[in-house]
Amino acid sequence: MDDKSVYTYVWNDKAASPYLHGTDKLWLSFEDVRSVKAKANYAKELNIAGVMVYHIGRNF
């Protein structure tokens, strides 16, 4: 990513997830409040006993 890049927020209905697409041709997938709520509601609808959350932390 450079300081001159412009990123557009895009919502993917099928995946219930957002991503950013930049003018520098980078693509960034992530979870936000909307996607976590959608996935939690999906788990509730299916009466799933639990869900897993995985975090990859990295310091630059």
OpenMM code with the backbone's topology and positions (N, CA, C; nanometers):
from openmm import Vec3, app, unit

residues = "MET ASP ASP LYS SER VAL TYR THR TYR VAL TRP ASN ASP LYS ALA ALA SER PRO TYR LEU HIS GLY THR ASP LYS LEU TRP LEU SER PHE GLU ASP VAL ARG SER VAL LYS ALA LYS ALA ASN TYR ALA LYS GLU LEU ASN ILE ALA GLY VAL MET VAL TYR HIS ILE GLY ARG ASN PHE".split()
positions = [
    Vec3(0.0839, -0.1176, 0.0000),
    Vec3(0.0000, 0.0000, 0.0000),
    Vec3(0.0882, 0.1238, 0.0000),
    Vec3(0.0506, 0.2174, -0.0798),
    Vec3(0.1238, 0.3437, -0.0763),
    Vec3(0.0280, 0.4567, -0.0387),
    Vec3(0.0834, 0.5708, -0.0069),
    Vec3(0.0030, 0.6836, 0.0413),
    Vec3(-0.0922, 0.7400, -0.0640),
    Vec3(-0.0690, 0.7104, -0.1907),
    Vec3(-0.1519, 0.7659, -0.2970),
    Vec3(-0.2642, 0.6711, -0.3398),
    Vec3(-0.2669, 0.5517, -0.2848),
    Vec3(-0.3690, 0.4538, -0.3225),
    Vec3(-0.5060, 0.4935, -0.2700),
    Vec3(-0.6064, 0.4606, -0.3462),
    Vec3(-0.7450, 0.4829, -0.3072),
    Vec3(-0.8112, 0.3458, -0.3000),
    Vec3(-0.8816, 0.3208, -0.1902),
    Vec3(-0.9460, 0.1914, -0.1707),
    Vec3(-1.0973, 0.2062, -0.1698),
    Vec3(-1.1631, 0.1097, -0.2299),
    Vec3(-1.3086, 0.1063, -0.2362),
    Vec3(-1.3589, -0.0099, -0.1526),
    Vec3(-1.4557, 0.0177, -0.0646),
    Vec3(-1.5196, -0.0848, 0.0167),
    Vec3(-1.6230, -0.1559, -0.0698),
    Vec3(-1.6164, -0.2891, -0.0717),
    Vec3(-1.7107, -0.3693, -0.1492),
    Vec3(-1.7696, -0.4761, -0.0579),
    Vec3(-1.9012, -0.4966, -0.0670),
    Vec3(-1.9686, -0.6006, 0.0113),
    Vec3(-2.0017, -0.7166, -0.0815),
    Vec3(-1.9621, -0.8387, -0.0420),
    Vec3(-1.9916, -0.9595, -0.1180),
    Vec3(-2.1082, -1.0306, -0.0505),
    Vec3(-2.2260, -1.0278, -0.1125),
    Vec3(-2.3455, -1.0890, -0.0530),
    Vec3(-2.3312, -1.2392, -0.0324),
    Vec3(-2.2740, -1.3080, -0.1286),
    Vec3(-2.2627, -1.4539, -0.1200),
    Vec3(-2.1750, -1.4968, -0.0025),
    Vec3(-2.0652, -1.4274, 0.0192),
    Vec3(-1.9741, -1.4605, 0.1291),
    Vec3(-2.0106, -1.3891, 0.2585),
    Vec3(-2.1002, -1.2933, 0.2517),
    Vec3(-2.1358, -1.2086, 0.3666),
    Vec3(-2.0100, -1.1478, 0.4278),
    Vec3(-1.9246, -1.0976, 0.3395),
    Vec3(-1.7970, -1.0400, 0.3824),
    Vec3(-1.7612, -0.9180, 0.2986),
    Vec3(-1.6900, -0.8244, 0.3606),
    Vec3(-1.6418, -0.7085, 0.2864),
    Vec3(-1.4995, -0.7324, 0.2358),
    Vec3(-1.4604, -0.6486, 0.1417),
    Vec3(-1.3202, -0.6441, 0.1028),
    Vec3(-1.2903, -0.5049, 0.0503),
    Vec3(-1.1640, -0.4729, 0.0455),
    Vec3(-1.1185, -0.3460, -0.0108),
    Vec3(-1.0417, -0.3756, -0.1382),
    Vec3(-1.0658, -0.2956, -0.2399),
    Vec3(-0.9930, -0.3071, -0.3656),
    Vec3(-0.9282, -0.1726, -0.3921),
    Vec3(-0.7966, -0.1745, -0.4132),
    Vec3(-0.7242, -0.0493, -0.4281),
    Vec3(-0.6816, -0.0177, -0.5692),
    Vec3(-0.6567, 0.1100, -0.5929),
    Vec3(-0.6072, 0.1538, -0.7230),
    Vec3(-0.4674, 0.0987, -0.7498),
    Vec3(-0.3996, 0.0525, -0.6447),
    Vec3(-0.2677, -0.0090, -0.6607),
    Vec3(-0.2794, -0.1587, -0.6887),
    Vec3(-0.4028, -0.2061, -0.7154),
    Vec3(-0.4357, -0.3442, -0.7496),
    Vec3(-0.4216, -0.4404, -0.6322),
    Vec3(-0.4142, -0.3882, -0.5113),
    Vec3(-0.4151, -0.4741, -0.3933),
    Vec3(-0.5589, -0.5019, -0.3536),
    Vec3(-0.5797, -0.6165, -0.2942),
    Vec3(-0.7120, -0.6620, -0.2508),
    Vec3(-0.6979, -0.7054, -0.1063),
    Vec3(-0.7853, -0.6600, -0.0196),
    Vec3(-0.7765, -0.6887, 0.1233),
    Vec3(-0.9105, -0.7404, 0.1731),
    Vec3(-0.9100, -0.8622, 0.2249),
    Vec3(-1.0301, -0.9227, 0.2817),
    Vec3(-1.0246, -0.9083, 0.4332),
    Vec3(-1.1394, -0.8855, 0.4957),
    Vec3(-1.1434, -0.8691, 0.6405),
    Vec3(-1.2852, -0.8915, 0.6894),
    Vec3(-1.3026, -0.8962, 0.8190),
    Vec3(-1.4351, -0.9044, 0.8802),
    Vec3(-1.4640, -0.7708, 0.9472),
    Vec3(-1.5894, -0.7305, 0.9417),
    Vec3(-1.6322, -0.6109, 1.0126),
    Vec3(-1.7576, -0.6452, 1.0927),
    Vec3(-1.8155, -0.5482, 1.1581),
    Vec3(-1.9326, -0.5729, 1.2429),
    Vec3(-2.0448, -0.6372, 1.1614),
    Vec3(-2.0690, -0.5870, 1.0434),
    Vec3(-2.1771, -0.6397, 0.9588),
    Vec3(-2.1550, -0.7870, 0.9244),
    Vec3(-2.0327, -0.8245, 0.8864),
    Vec3(-2.0062, -0.9628, 0.8464),
    Vec3(-2.0091, -1.0581, 0.9655),
    Vec3(-1.9593, -1.0135, 1.0801),
    Vec3(-1.9626, -1.0985, 1.1998),
    Vec3(-2.1070, -1.1221, 1.2433),
    Vec3(-2.1895, -1.0182, 1.2381),
    Vec3(-2.3313, -1.0346, 1.2725),
    Vec3(-2.3995, -1.1313, 1.1764),
    Vec3(-2.3728, -1.1182, 1.0479),
    Vec3(-2.4339, -1.2064, 0.9478),
    Vec3(-2.3950, -1.3515, 0.9721),
    Vec3(-2.2699, -1.3749, 1.0044),
    Vec3(-2.2232, -1.5119, 1.0272),
    Vec3(-2.2749, -1.5674, 1.1593),
    Vec3(-2.2865, -1.4833, 1.2603),
    Vec3(-2.3434, -1.5275, 1.3883),
    Vec3(-2.4907, -1.5629, 1.3706),
    Vec3(-2.5639, -1.4823, 1.2958),
    Vec3(-2.7050, -1.5118, 1.2690),
    Vec3(-2.7205, -1.6412, 1.1900),
    Vec3(-2.6322, -1.6654, 1.0958),
    Vec3(-2.6350, -1.7889, 1.0168),
    Vec3(-2.6131, -1.9104, 1.1074),
    Vec3(-2.5172, -1.9007, 1.1981),
    Vec3(-2.4914, -2.0103, 1.2923),
    Vec3(-2.6128, -2.0344, 1.3818),
    Vec3(-2.6770, -1.9270, 1.4258),
    Vec3(-2.7984, -1.9406, 1.5084),
    Vec3(-2.9108, -2.0075, 1.4298),
    Vec3(-2.9291, -1.9677, 1.3038),
    Vec3(-3.0343, -2.0263, 1.2199),
    Vec3(-3.0152, -2.1767, 1.2020),
    Vec3(-2.8901, -2.2198, 1.1940),
    Vec3(-2.8600, -2.3621, 1.1762),
    Vec3(-2.8497, -2.4365, 1.3089),
    Vec3(-2.8683, -2.3623, 1.4189),
    Vec3(-2.8596, -2.4200, 1.5535),
    Vec3(-2.7243, -2.4875, 1.5774),
    Vec3(-2.6204, -2.4223, 1.5318),
    Vec3(-2.4841, -2.4726, 1.5489),
    Vec3(-2.4407, -2.4496, 1.6934),
    Vec3(-2.3715, -2.5468, 1.7502),
    Vec3(-2.3319, -2.5403, 1.8909),
    Vec3(-2.2268, -2.4332, 1.9184),
    Vec3(-2.1493, -2.3949, 1.8182),
    Vec3(-2.0460, -2.2946, 1.8409),
    Vec3(-1.9813, -2.2518, 1.7105),
    Vec3(-1.8962, -2.1546, 1.7202),
    Vec3(-1.8219, -2.1053, 1.6043),
    Vec3(-1.6764, -2.0865, 1.6451),
    Vec3(-1.5892, -2.0757, 1.5466),
    Vec3(-1.4476, -2.0534, 1.5734),
    Vec3(-1.4068, -1.9193, 1.5134),
    Vec3(-1.3250, -1.8473, 1.5854),
    Vec3(-1.2697, -1.7214, 1.5364),
    Vec3(-1.1187, -1.7358, 1.5375),
    Vec3(-1.0557, -1.7021, 1.4269),
    Vec3(-0.9111, -1.7148, 1.4147),
    Vec3(-0.8533, -1.5771, 1.3856),
    Vec3(-0.7519, -1.5404, 1.4598),
    Vec3(-0.6896, -1.4092, 1.4431),
    Vec3(-0.5431, -1.4271, 1.4065),
    Vec3(-0.5037, -1.3627, 1.3011),
    Vec3(-0.3622, -1.3609, 1.2650),
    Vec3(-0.3133, -1.2200, 1.2930),
    Vec3(-0.2340, -1.2057, 1.3954),
    Vec3(-0.1807, -1.0748, 1.4292),
    Vec3(-0.0414, -1.0592, 1.3730),
    Vec3(-0.0116, -0.9395, 1.3276),
    Vec3(0.1212, -0.9148, 1.2730),
    Vec3(0.1572, -0.7691, 1.2971),
    Vec3(0.2738, -0.7487, 1.3488),
    Vec3(0.3235, -0.6127, 1.3689),
    Vec3(0.4176, -0.5777, 1.2553),
    Vec3(0.3988, -0.4623, 1.1979),
    Vec3(0.4848, -0.4193, 1.0880),
    Vec3(0.5837, -0.3176, 1.1364),
] * unit.nanometer
topology = app.Topology()
chain = topology.addChain("A")
for resn in residues:
    res = topology.addResidue(resn, chain)
    for name in ("N", "CA", "C"):
        topology.addAtom(name, app.Element.getBySymbol(name[0]), res)
